[in-house]
Amino acid sequence: MYNGYSDGGSRRNPLLPDDFDDNSGNQNNDSKVNQDQTNKPEKDKSKDSTNWQAVKNAMSRIASGNSNNIRGAVSKYVRAHGGSKTASKTAISGIKTTINLGNFLSSASTEGLKQTLQDYNIDYENKSVSEVLNDLINFLAPIPVTKEDSIARKALVVTMEKLYELIEKENLNIEFIEKLDTDSLSQIVPLYVESYIYERLINDLGSRIEENSINSTSAIKLEKELKEYINSKVGITFRGRDMSTTPFSKKEVESLYNQCYIVMEDLT
């Protein structure tokens, strides 16, 4: 049995804020997060206990090597959240951060990065790319209060890390962001949505992978397969969609999440 937690994303990277408390993937660390108790009844209500046990069992079987039905397990997972509609409605912090990220990228590409950073009161003078992106993470997804906030924040760290890697690889500076074309913009937002949905699933089911995998290699392999599966489903939702013309309203973004969860729930 594998007792160490493996993570499909990076835990330590140049964009990890000093105050970043990453416990969204480990259910044993619940006490470390100051959860908003007033949100608990709604969260519990959104999950059918019978379906929830079924998805836990399904993930345990996959982790132990007794099944490879990731598609069925993910479908059960969405149903355990009460179906696609409820799963999307309860993705509160994910939706909020998607709106923040989308509005930032849209503003940077139209108004210019410096003006946008000034509007956000983010100081960029004499700062490195990682420092600016770190400040941006703190603005778009502030220090988490609830576990849901923590999941949304970690997904943003993963997304910004990808952007950072692109800038570093091409030896570009931070002003590259304002030169993002429609295609690039239409990749970054889906990347965040994908990362959030994945991190949320790992938060809910990571302990099953942790407890039932034979070793770290098999745990990491399963997490990678889950991430790739979610990527393919999110890709269906965003295929052909021009994010530069998408209004980042709560209604629109919630609809995008709903469509992603519909595709994940559907077994036809």
C-alpha positions, -999 to 999 in steps of 0.1 A, spaced: 0 0 0 13 35 -9 10 58 21 27 88 7 7 114 -12 16 120 -48 6 151 -67 -1 154 -105 9 190 -103 39 208 -90 41 215 -53 72 236 -52 78 261 -80 89 297 -85 53 309 -83 44 293 -50 35 321 -27 52 320 7 18 318 24 5 291 2 -9 263 23 -14 234 0 -36 208 17 -64 207 -9 -54 173 -20 -50 156 13 -82 149 32 -62 141 64 -52 178 66 -87 191 69 -80 207 103 -53 229 88 -78 248 67 -100 273 83 -132 262 67 -163 284 65 -187 264 86 -217 282 72 -210 266 38 -209 231 51 -246 222 49 -249 233 13 -217 213 4 -229 182 21 -263 185 6 -249 185 -29 -235 150 -25 -256 118 -25 -241 96 2 -249 64 -16 -234 76 -49 -205 90 -30 -196 57 -15 -199 41 -49 -174 66 -65 -150 61 -36 -151 23 -41 -146 27 -78 -115 49 -74 -102 24 -48 -105 -4 -73 -87 16 -100 -59 25 -76 -54 -11 -65 -53 -23 -101 -86 -42 -100 -102 -19 -125 -93 6 -152 -127 22 -157 -117 58 -152 -145 70 -174 -171 53 -152 -155 65 -120 -155 101 -131 -191 98 -142 -200 85 -108 -180 113 -92 -201 140 -110 -233 122 -100 -221 121 -64 -219 159 -65 -256 159 -74 -251 159 -111 -235 183 -135 -257 212 -126 -250 210 -89 -213 203 -94 -210 235 -114 -231 256 -90 -210 245 -61 -177 253 -79 -180 287 -63 -143 297 -59 -134 281 -92 -159 301 -110 -149 333 -92 -112 328 -100 -120 319 -137 -138 352 -140 -109 371 -124 -83 354 -146 -104 359 -178 -110 396 -171 -73 401 -163 -61 384 -195 -87 403 -216 -77 436 -201 -40 429 -205 -45 421 -242 -66 451 -249 -55 478 -225 -19 467 -221 -3 449 -192 12 479 -174 -21 497 -173 -39 465 -161 -13 460 -134 -17 496 -123 -54 492 -122 -49 462 -100 -24 481 -78 3 456 -86 38 470 -86 58 456 -115 88 480 -116 121 463 -111 104 429 -104 111 395 -119 85 377 -140 79 352 -111 75 380 -86 49 398 -107 30 365 -114 32 357 -77 16 390 -69 -10 384 -95 -19 350 -80 -25 367 -46 -47 393 -63 -68 368 -84 -71 341 -57 -63 356 -23 -53 336 7 -79 309 11 -105 309 38 -124 277 28 -111 244 13 -129 254 -19 -108 286 -20 -76 265 -15 -85 243 -45 -92 273 -67 -59 289 -56 -38 258 -63 -53 255 -97 -43 291 -104 -7 284 -93 -6 254 -117 -19 276 -145 4 305 -138 33 281 -136 26 270 -172 26 306 -183 58 312 -164 74 282 -181 64 295 -215 78 330 -208 111 315 -195 114 290 -224 111 318 -250 133 342 -230 104 367 -229 96 393 -203 64 398 -184 50 422 -211 45 391 -232 12 387 -216 -3 417 -233 8 402 -267 -13 371 -261 -33 363 -292 -68 348 -294 -54 313 -296 -32 317 -265 -61 333 -245 -83 304 -255 -58 280 -241 -50 296 -207 -86 298 -195 -94 262 -203 -62 252 -186 -74 268 -155 -108 252 -157 -91 218 -163 -67 223 -133 -96 233 -110 -118 203 -119 -88 180 -115 -77 195 -81 -112 193 -69 -114 157 -78 -81 150 -61 -93 168 -30 -123 145 -29 -108 112 -39 -70 116 -34 -71 97 -2 -84 67 -21 -55 68 -45 -31 73 -16 -44 44 5 -49 19 -23 -20 24 -47 8 -1 -45 35 25 -47 42 61 -57 47 52 -93 13 37 -97 -3 66 -78 14 92 -100 4 72 -131 -32 72 -121 -32 109 -113 -17 116 -147 -44 95 -164 -71 113 -145 -57 146 -155 -54 136 -192 -90 123 -191 -103 156 -177 -82 175 -202 -99 156 -230 -134 163 -216 -127 200 -210 -112 202 -245 -146 191 -259 -164 219 -242 -139 246 -253 -133 233 -288 -137 262 -313 -147 287 -286 -131 321 -289 -124 332 -253 -115 367 -264 -152 373 -271 -165 355 -241 -181 376 -214 -166 365 -181 -199 368 -162 -210 344 -134 -238 331 -156 -214 325 -186 -186 309 -166 -210 287 -146 -224 275 -179 -189 266 -191 -184 245 -159 -218 229 -163 -209 219 -199 -176 204 -187 -194 184 -160 -221 173 -184 -195 158 -207 -178 141 -178 -210 127 -164 -223 114 -197 -214 77 -204 -231 76 -239 
